Amino acid sequence: MIVQALHLFAATCQSVTGTTCSSGLPAVNATGGSGGTIQNILTFVFAILGALSVLMIVIAGLRFVTGSSSPQEIAKARNTIVYALIGLLIALAAESIVRLAWSHL
């Protein structure tokens, strides 16, 4: 939303004066100039989060299978699977939001 407002300001300023206007904000190169350092770090972080979520689902699945004699163990395993899936969905949504914002820079 803020990025859209800044783009709107720049477009309005340029259409009124016919020249490029300064917003007074420093110019920031989010890609880091060489290969997108920030983007690479975020991609790595989201990959780790996704891998940890999948690992937790596998571990909880094993606990679910091996804990069939105890209802408490089955409930713990089921809760772990649910929470890991929620974490995976949040990580995927966060990555999608970051990629969407990145494409508008």
C-alpha positions in Angstrom: 0.0 0.0 0.0 2.8 2.4 0.9 4.7 1.4 -2.3 1.6 2.1 -4.4 1.2 5.5 -2.7 4.8 6.4 -3.5 4.3 5.3 -7.1 1.2 7.4 -7.3 3.0 10.4 -5.9 5.8 10.0 -8.4 3.4 9.7 -11.3 1.4 12.7 -10.2 4.5 14.8 -9.6 5.9 13.9 -13.0 2.6 14.6 -14.8 2.2 18.0 -13.2 5.7 19.3 -13.6 6.8 17.3 -16.7 10.1 16.3 -14.9 11.1 13.8 -12.4 10.3 14.9 -8.8 12.1 14.0 -5.7 10.0 12.5 -2.9 12.7 13.4 -0.3 13.1 9.7 0.4 16.5 7.9 -0.1 16.7 5.7 -3.2 17.0 2.1 -2.0 18.2 -0.7 -4.3 16.5 -3.8 -2.7 18.3 -6.3 -4.9 21.6 -5.3 -3.4 23.0 -4.6 -6.9 24.5 -8.0 -7.4 22.1 -10.9 -7.8 19.5 -9.8 -5.3 21.2 -10.5 -1.9 18.1 -9.7 0.2 15.9 -11.8 -2.1 18.3 -14.7 -1.9 18.4 -14.6 1.9 14.6 -14.5 2.1 14.3 -17.4 -0.4 16.7 -19.4 1.8 14.8 -18.5 5.0 11.5 -19.6 3.5 13.0 -22.8 2.1 14.3 -23.6 5.6 10.9 -22.9 7.1 9.2 -25.1 4.6 11.7 -27.9 5.1 11.3 -27.7 8.9 7.5 -27.9 8.5 7.7 -31.0 6.3 10.2 -32.6 8.8 7.8 -31.9 11.6 4.9 -33.5 9.7 7.1 -36.6 9.0 8.1 -36.9 12.7 4.5 -36.4 13.8 3.4 -39.1 11.3 5.9 -41.5 12.8 4.7 -40.7 16.3 1.1 -41.2 15.1 1.9 -44.6 13.7 4.0 -45.8 16.7 1.8 -44.3 19.4 -1.4 -46.2 18.4 -1.7 -47.8 21.9 -1.9 -44.4 23.7 -4.7 -41.9 22.9 -2.6 -39.1 24.4 0.3 -39.8 22.0 -2.1 -39.9 19.0 -3.6 -36.6 20.1 -0.1 -35.0 20.4 0.9 -36.3 17.0 -2.3 -35.1 15.4 -1.8 -31.6 17.0 1.8 -31.5 15.8 0.6 -32.3 12.2 -2.0 -29.6 12.3 0.4 -27.0 13.7 3.1 -27.9 11.2 0.6 -27.6 8.3 -0.5 -24.2 9.6 3.1 -23.2 9.8 3.7 -24.4 6.3 0.7 -22.4 5.0 1.9 -19.3 6.8 5.4 -19.7 5.4 4.0 -20.1 1.8 1.7 -17.1 2.3 4.6 -15.0 3.6 6.7 -16.0 0.6 3.9 -15.2 -1.8 3.4 -11.8 -0.2 7.2 -11.0 -0.4 7.3 -12.1 -4.0 4.3 -10.0 -4.9 5.8 -7.0 -3.1 9.1 -7.7 -4.8 7.6 -7.7 -8.2 6.2 -4.2 -7.7 9.5 -2.6 -6.7 
